[in-house]
Amino acid sequence: MNKTTQNTLLVLLLTVFLVGCQMGSGKKKVTVVSYNVENLFDTSNDPNTKDDDFTPDGYKKWTEDRYQKKIKDLAKVLAASADGTLPTVIGLCEIENRKVLEDLANSAALKDANYAISHFESPYYRGMDVGLLYNPKLFKVKSEKVLPVTLLSDPKFTTRDILCVTGKLAGETFTFYVNHWSSRRGGSEKSEPKRMIAASILRRDVDRVIADNPKANIVIMGDMNEDPNEYALNDVLRAGDLPSDISTIQNDGTLYNLMYFYDKQGKGTYNYHGMWNMLDNMIVSSNVIKKSKGLGVEIASMEKRADSFPTKIFIEDWFTFESDLGKTSPSKTYGGPNYYGGYSDHYPVVLKLTRK
């Protein structure tokens, strides 16, 4: 073997080693994180959106120092969420524009991943969008688009688009959807039809993907502003709970909401007046569970699930607020006009995909 061949072989081995390290030790794994980052606005006034509150002279007194602190804080959470590695794919809600995604990706805690960005400006009047950061060495994007969420009964209605990104994840085709459905403002019952529309639009596109390939790898994430058992998620999107016996799952494209596991325990990602809600959901298609070979989730038998489950609500004391009464909630940045200097009013959700 000549010296040139030896050098080439050494480079190839080093590349394989580095990629393996990024996917985790032992069994190779990929980490997907979904995080509502609570109004991640820059400090500039966009004349086309209602972002005036988040400017230095606005209602929130949103200064450059506060903005830079939030970027640093959010990056710290994301960097810590993946058990010693940086997440491979990050879905984000409540981001203003591409600039804030770039600032987050270039932060000291995340820059080693060299994240690429998928983002489109949505028509929402407040200027908030969803976006995706991804490690381009592990996820090779083939297509990206948005699913506009509109109401025929109200042409003036605007909300966040649903982001759809498809590519090769560690060699397999995966489709990711990032969602931020309409809030519960005005009451859950009054606002539910808007979420039903979002769910039906998403369901239609999922059906398109599954019609093309019943064994499609689909991951749906985001802040749906609904608990897993509520109508838009469970009945319109048809993202159900896992059966007790995993062997009964058919490889037919059925959707499973993995956050049912925590919702049934009374846990959540968002705390409203002392009540926990599981608003941030992580949903996968049956193939991600059922496949015997490739990148998927490992789900233990019912009696062992508490010890080993492929999703988690990422919670640490350092981004948790504890009241004088001992009640905990995510440490938020603002409460009305009051600046608390916290991270976000939501906890992130983490999905671990393991090479089977």
N, C-alpha and C positions, 0 to 999 in steps of 0.2 A: 504494500500500500504506500503510494507516494505521499509527500508532505501535503500537497494540495488536497488530496482526497481525505487525509486525516483531519485537516482543518475544517473541511466541509462537513464531515461526519460529526466533529465536535460541536459545530454551530447548530446542527440539527438536534443533537442530543440536548444541548443547553436550552433550545427553544421549547422542546417537549417538556423539559423539567420545569421551566418557568411557567408555562401554561398550566401544568399539573399543579404547581404551587398555588396559582390563582384560583383553581377549582377546589382547593382544599387538600388536606392530608388524608391518607387512608383511602377510602372510597372517594372518587372524584365527585365534587358537588358544586352546584351553582346556587347563588343566593339572589332572590328577587325580593325587593322591598317596596312597599307602598306607603306613602306618607303624605298626609295633608299638613302642609307646613304653615298654615295660618297666615294668610295675607303677606306673601313674600313679594312686596313691591319695592322697586327702586325709589329714589327720592325725586326723580324728575316728573314734572307735570305733563301728562300726555293729553293734548287737547281733544283727542278723539274718545276718551273714556272718562268715567267718573272716578278718577284716582286722586282728586284734590286733597282728601284727608291724609293721604300718605305722601306728604311733602313737608319740608321744614316749616312752612308757614300754615300748614293745614291743621285740621281738628286734632290729629294724632301727634302733631309735632314730630314728624318722622324725619330724623336727621341722618346724615351720612354715618355718624358714629353708631347710631342705633342699627342702621342697616348692616353695617359691617359686622357688628356683634352678632346679629341674627344669622348672617351667612356662616360665620365661624361656629356658632352654636349648632345649627342644623347639620353642618358638615361633621361635627363631632358625633352627633347622634347616629348619622348614617354610617360613618366609619366604624362605629362600635357595634353596629347591628348584626354583622356577618361573622361573628366568632373568629376574629383574627385575620380575616381577609377583607377586602373591599367588596361591596355588593357588585354583582355582574350586571343587573338590570334594576333601575330605580324608577318607579312611577310616582309622579309628584302632582299634588293638587294645590290650588290657590297660589299659583305662580303668575306674575304679571306678564312676563315677556321672555324672549330668548336671552336677554342680557342677564337676568337674575339666574337663569340656568347656567350661563357661562361663568358667572361669578362663583356659583356654588361648585361647579365642576373644577374650577381653577383654585379653589381654596386649598390651604396647606394640607388639610386632613384627607382630601380626596384626589388631589392632582396626580398621584402616582398611577391611578387607573386610566388616565388620559381619556376620560369619558367623551363620547360623541353624544349628540343631542338630536332628539326628534321633537319638533314643536311646530304648531300652526297657531296663528292668531285666531281666537274665537270672536264671535260677534257680541259677547256678553258685555252689557253696558258698563259694568264695574271694571272691566279690563282684566279679569282673572281667567287663566287657562289651565290646562293640564299639560304635562310634558313627560318625556322619558330621557333619562340618562342611561347609557349602556357602554360596557367595555367593548370596543370594536375588535379586539383580538379574539373575543369569545363569541360575540353576537354580530353576525354579518347581515346587516339590514338589506332586504331585497325590495320591500315596498313599504310605504307609509301613507296614511290618508286620515281624514277625519270623517266622522259620521255626524252631520249637523242634526241637532235636536230642535225641532220646530213644532209649533201648534197651528193647525189649520184654523182653529177657532179664534186665534189671536196672532195675526201676522206681526205684531209689534213685540211679541215675546222673544227674548233672547236668553240663552244660557250657555254653559260650557259645551263645546263639541266633545264627542268621544274620540279619542285617539286610537288608531289601529296601526300596529307596526308588526310586520312579518319578516322573518329572516332565519338564518341558520344559527342555532345556538349549540355550540360544541358539536357541530356537524348535523344536527337535526332541525327540521323546520318547526318553528314555534310562531304562534300568533299571539301578540299581547294587546290587550285593550285596557286603556287607562280612562277611568270615569270620574266625574264629579257631578252627580245628579242634583236636581233642585233641592234647596233646603226646606226645612219644615216651617219656615216663617209663615205665620198666619194659622198654624196648626197642622198636624200631620194629615188629617182628613182632607182639609182644603187643598193642601199642596200635593197630595198623593197622585192625582191625575198627571201632573207634570213628570213625576218619576215613572209612572206607567208608560208614558210616551217614550222616555229614554230607554226603558227596559225593552219595549217592543222594537225600537229601532236597532238596538244592540242584538236582540234575538234574531232579527231578520238577517243581519250580517253573519252571525254565528251559523245560522242555518245554511247560508251560502258556502261558508268554509267547510262545513261538515258534509254538504251535498257533494262537494268536490273530493273530499277525503274523510270518510267516517272515522278514521283513526287519527284525525288531526290533533296536534298538541296545542291546546288553547289555554291561556292564562288570562283571567279577567280580574282586574284589581281597581281599587279606588274608594273614594268616599261616596257611597250610594245614598247617604242620609236615610238609610233604612236598616233595621235589624234583619238578620237572615230569614226569619219566618214571616216577614211582612209581604204584602201582596205583590208589589212590583218585582221584588227579587225572587220570591218563591214561586209565584204563580204565572207572572208574565214572562220573566226571563227563564223560569223553570230551572233554577239552580237549587237543587234539593240537598238534603242531609245525607251523609254517608250511611249505608246500611250497617247493621251490626256485623254481618258476615260479608267481608269484602269480596269473597269468591263469587257472590251473586251479581256483582257488577258486570254489565255487558259492555263490550267494546264498541259502542254505537254512537258515541258523541254526546251522551248525556252529561249535563253539567252538575258539578258537586261543589257546594259552598263549604270550604273547609273551616270557616269561622263559626259554623253552627256549634262546633266542639266547645268553644269558649262561651258563646252566647248562652248555651244551656247551663253553664256554670255560673251565670250571672255576671260574667266579666264583660269588659267593653274597651273601646278605644277612645271614647268621648264621654265626659261626665257633665250632665245637665241637672243643676239643682240637686246634686247628690245622687242622681240616678245614672247608672252606667248604660250606655248604648253601644252596640256592636255595629257602628256605622261604616267602618272601613273593612271591606270584605275582600277575600281572596278565593277565587273560584277557578276550578280546573275542569277540563274535559275528561271523560272516562279513560281515554288512552294514556293520559299522564299517570293515572293510577294503575291501570290494568296491564300495561306492557310488561313483558318479562325481561326485555332487554332494551337498554337505552336510558335516556335521561327522564326520570320521573320521580314520583313521591313514594316513599315507603310508609305504609300504614300498618301498624301492629294490630293484633287481635284486640277486641274490645277491652279486655281486662288489663292490657298493657299500654293502651293508648296514652294514658296520662304521663307515662314515663318517656314516651318517644312519639312525637307528633310532628308532621312536616311543616306546620305553621306555628308561629308564636306571636303574641303581642309583646313587642319589645319595650320593657319597662325597666328603668333604673332610677334610683333615688335622686340622682343629680339632675334629672329633668322631670321630677315629680314635686308637686306642691302639697304640703300637709297643713290642714287648717288647725286652728286652736282646739277643735273638737276631735282631732286625729283622723279626719276624713282626707283622703288623697284624691288627686286629679292631675292631669297633665299640666305642667308649668307653662302657662300661656304668656304670650307677649303683651297682650292688651286685655283690659276689661273696660269696654266703652272707650272713653278718652284717657283712661288711666294706664300709664305705661308700667308694666310689671317686670319687663326685661327677661321673660321666660322664653322658652323654645317654641312651643306650639300648643294649641289647645287639643290636639289629637296625639295619641301614641301611634307609632308606625307598626305595620304588620309585615312579618317576614315569612317567606316561603323558601324552603330548602328543597332543591331538586338534586337527586343523587343518581349517579351512574349505576344502573342495575346490572 
